[in-house]
Amino acid sequence: MVVFLIRALIFLGSAALGLWIASLIVDDFSVSAEGFLVAVVVFAALQSILTPWFVVMTRKYANALTGAVGLVSTVVSLWIATLINNSITIKTGTAWVFGSLTVWLVTMLATLVLPLIFLRNRIDKNRAATA
């Protein structure tokens, strides 16, 4: 249960990092400071719901697109998050393209790296306890 909560926090942290970095480096992509937490939660929730659904749909109807599921779910999650919450603003097509790529890349890398950092101590403690 603890590992599940840590993974959920890592996913929220990676979403926050992705949105924040995109707002810093992509013109016309902004996340308001007062709605940042709501934007992160909405985006992360949508991402976690849509990704498995897109995986099932691509495997069933368009197997060749399975590799693009992460990027597609990022774009759709950003789009729905902008509709639900005015905290994320994406003004131009270029901002949509580069913002989506940035959020996708940062969240992907963060979800790979952050567990290594935060779960390493727990793994080491479990190994020491069993030895």
C-alpha positions as CSV (number, residue, x, y, z in Angstrom):
1,M,0.0,0.0,0.0
2,V,2.9,2.3,0.8
3,V,4.5,1.7,-2.5
4,F,1.2,2.4,-4.3
5,L,1.0,5.8,-2.5
6,I,4.6,6.6,-3.3
7,R,4.0,5.7,-7.0
8,A,0.8,7.9,-7.0
9,L,2.8,10.8,-5.5
10,I,5.6,10.2,-8.1
11,F,3.0,10.4,-10.9
12,L,1.6,13.6,-9.5
13,G,5.1,15.0,-9.1
14,S,6.0,14.1,-12.7
15,A,2.8,15.7,-14.0
16,A,3.6,18.9,-12.0
17,L,7.1,18.9,-13.3
18,G,6.0,18.4,-16.9
19,L,3.4,21.2,-16.8
20,W,5.8,23.5,-15.0
21,I,8.7,23.0,-17.4
22,A,6.4,23.3,-20.4
23,S,5.1,26.6,-19.0
24,L,8.6,27.8,-18.7
25,I,10.0,26.9,-22.1
26,V,7.1,26.9,-24.5
27,D,5.7,30.2,-25.6
28,D,1.9,30.6,-25.3
29,F,1.7,27.6,-22.9
30,S,0.9,28.8,-19.4
31,V,-0.3,27.4,-16.1
32,S,-1.6,29.8,-13.6
33,A,0.0,29.8,-10.1
34,E,-3.2,29.9,-8.2
35,G,-4.7,26.9,-10.1
36,F,-1.5,24.9,-10.5
37,L,-2.4,22.2,-8.0
38,V,-5.8,21.7,-9.5
39,A,-4.3,21.7,-13.0
40,V,-1.8,19.0,-11.9
41,V,-4.5,16.8,-10.3
42,V,-6.9,17.1,-13.2
43,F,-4.2,16.4,-15.8
44,A,-2.7,13.4,-13.8
45,A,-6.2,11.9,-13.2
46,L,-7.1,12.2,-16.9
47,Q,-3.7,10.8,-17.9
48,S,-4.1,7.8,-15.6
49,I,-7.6,7.1,-16.8
50,L,-7.1,7.7,-20.5
51,T,-3.7,5.9,-21.0
52,P,-5.0,2.3,-20.3
53,W,-8.1,3.0,-22.4
54,F,-6.0,4.2,-25.3
55,V,-3.8,1.1,-24.9
56,V,-6.8,-1.2,-25.2
57,M,-8.3,0.7,-28.1
58,T,-5.0,0.8,-30.1
59,R,-4.4,-2.9,-29.6
60,K,-7.9,-3.7,-30.7
61,Y,-8.3,-1.3,-33.6
62,A,-4.9,0.2,-34.6
63,N,-2.0,-1.9,-33.3
64,A,0.6,0.1,-35.2
65,L,-0.3,3.2,-33.0
66,T,0.3,1.5,-29.7
67,G,3.7,3.2,-29.3
68,A,2.1,6.6,-29.5
69,V,-0.3,6.0,-26.7
70,G,1.6,8.1,-24.2
71,L,1.8,11.1,-26.4
72,V,-1.8,10.8,-27.6
73,S,-3.1,10.5,-24.0
74,T,-1.0,13.5,-23.0
75,V,-2.6,15.6,-25.8
76,V,-6.1,14.5,-25.0
77,S,-5.5,15.0,-21.2
78,L,-4.2,18.5,-21.8
79,W,-7.1,19.3,-24.0
80,I,-9.7,18.1,-21.5
81,A,-7.8,19.8,-18.7
82,T,-8.0,23.1,-20.5
83,L,-11.7,22.7,-20.9
84,I,-12.4,21.7,-17.3
85,N,-10.0,24.1,-15.6
86,N,-8.9,27.5,-16.8
87,S,-5.5,27.1,-15.0
88,I,-3.9,25.7,-18.2
89,T,-3.9,28.0,-21.2
90,I,-2.5,26.9,-24.6
91,K,-3.0,29.6,-27.2
92,T,-1.4,28.5,-30.5
93,G,-1.0,25.3,-32.5
94,T,2.8,25.5,-32.0
95,A,2.3,25.7,-28.3
96,W,0.0,22.6,-28.5
97,V,2.6,20.6,-30.3
98,F,5.7,21.7,-28.3
99,G,3.8,21.8,-25.0
100,S,2.4,18.3,-25.5
101,L,5.8,17.0,-26.5
102,T,7.5,18.7,-23.5
103,V,4.9,17.5,-21.0
104,W,5.0,14.0,-22.4
105,L,8.8,13.8,-22.4
106,V,9.3,15.3,-18.9
107,T,6.6,13.1,-17.4
108,M,8.0,10.0,-19.1
109,L,11.5,10.7,-17.8
110,A,10.3,11.7,-14.4
111,T,8.2,8.5,-14.0
112,L,11.3,6.5,-14.9
113,V,13.8,8.3,-12.7
114,L,11.9,9.4,-9.6
115,P,11.0,5.8,-8.5
116,L,14.7,5.0,-8.6
117,I,15.4,7.9,-6.3
118,F,12.5,7.5,-3.9
119,L,12.0,3.8,-3.8
120,R,15.7,2.9,-3.6
121,N,15.8,3.3,0.2
122,R,12.7,1.1,0.6
123,I,14.2,-1.6,-1.6
124,D,17.5,-1.5,0.3
125,K,15.7,-1.7,3.7
126,N,13.7,-4.7,2.4
127,R,16.8,-6.5,1.2
128,A,18.6,-5.8,4.5
129,A,15.6,-7.1,6.5
130,T,15.5,-10.4,4.5
131,A,19.2,-11.0,4.7
